[in-house]
Amino acid sequence: MIGAIILGLVAGFIGKALVPGKDPGGFLMTIVIGLVGALVGWAIFTQLLGIGDNDIFDLGGLLGAIVGVIIVLLALRAFSGRSAAHR
């Protein structure tokens, strides 16, 4: 559990730094985005590409988690931009 929070924080922070721009939330949202990104990265690398192991929240999966965070951030931006345009 603590490892998952640390992974979420680190991956969320690095992912937000790599994709500059306005992102939602603060510290807790960074962890949430990092955890969701870790799940996305794990699914892409382990399930689709067959790379890695079955441990979702381990620091060995940090690269996959960062890739997942970037995907999640871009999706959040696309979704929030689209919903703002429909108002």
Backbone torsions as a table, in degrees:
resi	resn	phi	psi	omega
1	MET	NA	-48.5	179.3
2	ILE	-65.9	-37.5	177.4
3	GLY	-62.3	-37.8	178.8
4	ALA	-66.0	-40.7	179.4
5	ILE	-65.9	-42.7	179.0
6	ILE	-64.6	-44.6	177.4
7	LEU	-60.3	-44.2	179.1
8	GLY	-61.5	-42.2	179.2
9	LEU	-65.2	-48.7	-178.0
10	VAL	-65.6	-48.6	-179.5
11	ALA	-64.3	-41.5	178.4
12	GLY	-63.5	-42.7	179.8
13	PHE	-65.2	-47.4	-179.4
14	ILE	-65.9	-43.4	179.3
15	GLY	-61.4	-42.3	177.5
16	LYS	-65.3	-34.0	178.7
17	ALA	-70.7	-34.2	-178.9
18	LEU	-78.2	-22.8	179.5
19	VAL	-117.0	83.5	-176.2
20	PRO	-66.4	153.8	-179.7
21	GLY	136.6	-177.8	-178.5
22	LYS	-81.2	121.9	179.6
23	ASP	-120.8	154.2	-177.2
24	PRO	-72.6	146.6	167.5
25	GLY	73.4	179.3	-179.7
26	GLY	-114.4	-133.7	-174.2
27	PHE	-60.0	-50.5	-178.2
28	LEU	-67.2	-37.9	178.7
29	MET	-68.3	-32.3	176.0
30	THR	-62.6	-42.0	178.0
31	ILE	-64.7	-44.5	-179.8
32	VAL	-62.1	-46.3	178.2
33	ILE	-62.3	-39.0	177.6
34	GLY	-64.0	-40.9	178.8
35	LEU	-67.3	-43.2	177.5
36	VAL	-64.7	-41.4	177.2
37	GLY	-62.1	-38.3	177.5
38	ALA	-62.8	-40.2	177.0
39	LEU	-64.5	-44.0	179.5
40	VAL	-64.0	-47.4	179.5
41	GLY	-61.7	-42.3	177.8
42	TRP	-60.7	-44.6	-179.4
43	ALA	-62.9	-42.3	-179.0
44	ILE	-66.1	-53.4	-173.6
45	PHE	-74.2	-43.5	-175.0
46	THR	-82.9	-49.6	-174.0
47	GLN	-80.1	-43.9	-176.6
48	LEU	-85.2	-43.3	-174.8
49	LEU	-98.3	-13.5	178.9
50	GLY	72.4	24.5	180.0
51	ILE	-105.4	136.3	174.8
52	GLY	99.3	-168.7	-177.6
53	ASP	-117.4	-170.7	-176.6
54	ASN	-94.0	6.0	176.5
55	ASP	-82.2	111.9	-175.8
56	ILE	-71.4	-50.4	-173.6
57	PHE	-107.4	71.4	172.6
58	ASP	-127.1	154.9	-175.7
59	LEU	-68.4	-16.9	174.1
60	GLY	-65.2	-23.6	179.2
61	GLY	-94.5	20.7	-176.7
62	LEU	-61.1	-41.9	-180.0
63	LEU	-62.4	-45.4	177.0
64	GLY	-62.8	-37.9	178.5
65	ALA	-65.0	-40.1	178.9
66	ILE	-65.2	-42.8	176.6
67	VAL	-60.5	-42.5	177.9
68	GLY	-62.8	-40.2	177.6
69	VAL	-62.0	-43.2	179.3
70	ILE	-60.8	-43.1	178.4
71	ILE	-62.9	-44.7	179.8
72	VAL	-63.1	-44.0	-179.9
73	LEU	-62.6	-44.1	179.1
74	LEU	-64.6	-37.6	177.4
75	ALA	-67.2	-41.9	177.8
76	LEU	-61.8	-41.9	178.8
77	ARG	-65.1	-42.4	179.7
78	ALA	-64.6	-42.3	-179.4
79	PHE	-67.6	-44.6	-178.3
80	SER	-70.2	-32.7	176.4
81	GLY	-68.7	-38.1	179.4
82	ARG	-69.6	-40.9	-179.1
83	SER	-71.3	-31.0	177.7
84	ALA	-70.8	-32.0	180.0
85	ALA	-72.0	-24.3	-178.2
86	HIS	-87.7	0.6	-179.2
87	ARG	-86.0	NA	NA
